[in-house]
Amino acid sequence: MDGPNSRSTISTVQGLILIALVIAALTALSLWRNYHSQVDELAIDGPDGTAAQVVIFTTRQCPFCLAAKRFLKQHGVAYTELKIDTSPKARQLFDMLRGTGVPLIFVDKIRLAGFDERLLTQVLQAKGLMPAAKRSHL
């Protein structure tokens, strides 16, 4: 089946694949820009009336949410909690940010899905919101 028709078919398929890749790349770029513009607008007032640096989306029954809040309190990190199961506005914002599970934590504009104590510690320390752990010298 070699011949002019098979070469033409291959060229057509390659062209269609290229078009599909360009469309996928443009769609991904659009979604990325949309997400970042939404995160940039995540200006939620903290406890002192200024923009919160740490925002945590939670539900009442989520054990990981409780653990994350306990961790933040133990380390003296101020945060603003948005309860998506009791606040329609919090739920709307969570959906707009394409939240899929809780806790969803924002430290400045850094998004952390779930509660990973080590990662949260690193991000808080990098942002100057939590002092670095002191090492004992023996």
N, C-alpha and C positions, 0 to 999 in steps of 0.2 A: 504494500500500500504506500509505497514511496511515490511521490510525484507532486505536481503543482497544487493539487487539492489538499493534500495532507499538510503541506507547508503553510497554506493559507489558513487551514483550520488551527494549526499551532499558533500562528501569528494572532489570530482572532482570540484564542483562549488567553494568550499572554497579555493582550491588550485589555481584556476583561478583568484579568487578575490585577493588572496595574490600576485600573479604574477603581476596583473594589478596595485596594490598599489605600489609595488617595482618599476615598470617601471615609474609610475607617480612621485614617489619621486626622482628617478634618473634624470628624465627630469627637474623637478623643480630645483634641485641642479645645473644642468648644466646651465640652464637659469640664475640662480642667480649668478653663478661664471662669466658667460659671461657678464652680465650687470655690475657687479662690476669691472671687468677688463676694460671695456669701460669707466666707470666713473673715474677710477684711471688714465686713459690716457687722461682725459679731461684737458689738459694743454693748455689753450688758453691765449695768451698774453693780458694783460690789457693795459690801456692807457699809463702807464709808462714803458712798455716793459717787466715787470715781469709777472709771471703767475697771471691771474685774479682770485680773490677770489669770485667774484660774476659774474655769466654769466647768461644772460637772452635771451632766444629764443623768437622772436616776429614776428608779421606780421604788415604791415602798417595799416590795418583796424581794428585791435583788440583794443577795448576800455579798456579791462583789462590790456593789455600790456602798454598802455599809462598811466593808473593809477599806475601800478607797477613802471614804469620809473619815473613818477612824485614823487612818494613816496621816491624812492631811492635818487633822486636829492634833495628833501626837507630835507632829513636827512644826506646829505653829504656823501653818500655811493658811492664809485667808482664802476662802473660795466662795463662789456663788453657786447654789444648788438650784437646778431647774428640774422639777418633778413632772415627768412627762405623763404620768398616769393620773395626775390630779389637776394639771394646768393645761388648758387647751392651747394657750399661747406657747408654752414650753414645747408641747407636742408638735405644733406647727413649725417651730424653729428647728426642732430635731429632725422632722421630715424634710424640711428645706435643705438641711445639711446632709441629707441622705444617711441619717443614722440608722443602723440596723440592729444595734444591741446596746445595752447599758452595762456598766457606766461608759459614757462617752465623755472624755475629759479634754478640755482645751487649756493649754498653758500658753498664754499669749495666743499665737495663731498656730501652735503645734497641736495637731489632733492625735489623741491617744484613744484607741478603741479597746475597751476592757481595762482591767486593773493589773498592771505588771509593776510590782513595787520597785524593782531594780530600774526599769526604764523611766518610771515616773520620777524617781530620785534623781536620775541623771539629768532629765529635762529641767526639773526644778532647780537643781544646782547650777546648771548651765545658764539659766535665766536669772540667777541670783536671788531666788525666792526661798532657798533652803541652804543653810550652811553645809559645806562639805564635812563629811564625817572626820572626826579627829582620830588619828591613829596613835595608839599607845606605844611608847618606846620602852622596851624591856631591856 
